[in-house]
């Protein structure tokens, strides 16, 4: 059997943490890998290849998806083998749709806002991009970066409402492009809910200000 890679170890422990949390059991990351079941190794290889090919998939959300979609079955537990099936991918897609329908102040949405800014930070650092450029349309790009990230599930639109130009960029989109990137999302209703929120708006705006300050300081020091 080939040596298990660091990424495969991360995938396994993310799955294991999900299983433990869902059964209210303590989690301890696996450290020894020399006695791993051969079939488990095969599943990990398939999953790591899948996640590498589809980088927009949030691994933690992927493993949580069946528990959230089948919420009426609290005793269910999903082995690693389940997640190499087409059903697992379908449930992840369904889960993303559920997430997008949650109100802005829902705890899961707040977590997603924070994850969104973590992703945005990585994107801006990698591309040496000011934060304002992430939320606006450029001549070089067919669509603004944030629109692709919303479509792919990297970010929630509630995080992007903290960007000064994000809403106007969406308003200026060609209707066909808007449909392609955002589907049937009612942007204006979501924006009203965001503006009326008690937590989401504070978290998003604070995250924007903190990241903007960090990126400006970082660019000045380089």
N, C-alpha and C positions, 0 to 999 in steps of 0.2 A: 504493500500500500504506500502511496506517495505521502510525503510530508504535508501535513495540514498547514495552510497558509494563515498569516495573521488575520486576513479579512474573513476567512472561513471561521476562525475562532470567534471573531466579532459577531458574525451571523448566528452561530450556535448559541452564544451567550445572550444575545438579544432575544432569540426564541425562548431560551430557558428562563430568562427573567420574566417574560410575558406569562409563561406557563405558571411559574411560581406565584406571581402577583395575582393571577386570576383564581388561583386556588388558596389564596391567603396564606401562603407559605413563605418562609424566608428564602432569600436568594443568595447564593454564593457562586461566583463565576467559576467555571471549570478551568482548572490549571493543568491537569495531566491529560495528555492526548495520545499516549502510546497504546492505550487499550481501547480506543474508540471502535465501536461497532462498524464493520465494513459497509453495511447498508447505510448507516448514518453518514459515513464519509461520502458515499455516492450522492446522497441527498444534498449534503453541504456543497459538493462540487457543482451540482446543477443549480443550486440557489445562488451561489457566488457568481456563476456565469450569468445568470438571469439578472441579478442586481447590477452587475458590471455593464451589461448591455442596456439596461434601463435605469440610468443613474437618477432619473427624476423620482423613482419610487422611494418613499420613506420606509425604511426597513422596519422600524418600530410600528408604524401604522399598518404595514402589511401583515405583521404577525398578530396585531390586535383586531384586524378587520372581522374575522369570523365571530369573535366574541361580541363585538358591537352590533353586527348585523343580526346574529341569532341571540339577541339579548334575553329572550324568553327561555333559553336553555342554559341556566347558570352552572349546571354540573358538567357541561361539555368541556372536553380538553382535546386540543388538536396537536397530533404528533408532527414531527418534522416532515414526515412523508406526505402529509396533507398539503403542504405548501409548495410542492413541486407539481401540483395539479392545476388544470385550467380553472377549476372551481375556485381555488384560492385567488387567482387573478381577478376573476369575476367579482368575488366578494370585496376585494380591495377597491375595485371601481365603484361598487355600490356604497362602500364606506366613505369614499371621497365625496360622493353625492350627498350622503347624510351629513357630513361635516360642513358642507357648504350651506346647508339649510339650518344649521344651528344658529341661535341668536348670538350677537356679538359678545355678550357678557357671560356666555356659557363657559365653564372652566376649560373645556376642551378647545374652544375657540381661542381663549386667552393663551393657552399653551401653543396653539398653532401660530398665533401672532408672534410669539417669542421665537419659535423655530423659524418663522419666515425671516425675521431680521438676522438670525444667525446665518441663514442661507444668503441673504442679500449682502451681508458683510463679506462672506467668502467670494461672492461674485465680483464685488467692487474691488477687493484686494487683488484678486487674480487678474482682473482686466485694467488695474490702475485707473479706476473710474470714480469720479466724484459721485456722491450719493444722489445729487439732483439729476445727473444724467441717467441714472437707473430708472427714474420715474417719468422720463420724458421721451419724446420721439426724436430720433436723430435722422439726418439725411442718409447715413450709411446703412441703417437697419430698416428692414421691411416693417417691423413692428418694434415697439419699445420692449426692452428686456423684461420688464415686470409682467407684460401680457403673456409672454411665453411661459413664464414661471407659474402664473395662475393657471394656465391651461394644463400644464404638466403636473400640477399639484404640489410644486415646491413651496408655494406661498398661498396665503389667504388674501382675498381682496381687501379685507378689513385692515391688514397691515399697510396696504398701499394707499389707503385713504389718508394716511399721515403725510403723504408726499404732496407738496403744494400744487404740482402740475398734473398729477395722475388723473384726476377726474376730467379735466379739460382735454387731456390726451385721448381718453376714452370717448368723449363727446365728439371729437374731431375725426374719429375713425370712419372709414368707409363701412357701411352697414354689413357688407359681406365679410369683411375682415373681422368686425366685431363679433359676428355670429360664429366665425371660425374659431376665434380665440376664447370667447366667453360663453358661447352657446346661448341658452335662453336665460342667462343670469339677468335679473332685474337690478341693474347697477344703481339706479336712482333710489329704489326702495332700500337696498342694502346700505347706501350712503346715508339715508335718513335714519336708519336704525343705528348706524355707527355714531352719528352725531348725537343721537339721543342716549347713547350708552353711558353707563356710569364707570365702567372699568376699562373696556376695550379701547376707548378713545384715549384715556390717560396712558395706558400701557403702550399703545402704538406711537403716540406723540413723544413720550419719554424715550422710547427705543430709537425713534428717528433722530431726536436731538443728540442722544448719546453717541449713536453711530456716526452721525454727520461730524460731530466734534472729533471723534477718534480718527476718521478718515482724513480730515483736514490736517490734523496734527501729524499723522503718518506721512502724508504727501509732503509736508513742509520739511520733515526730517530726512527725506530721501533725495 
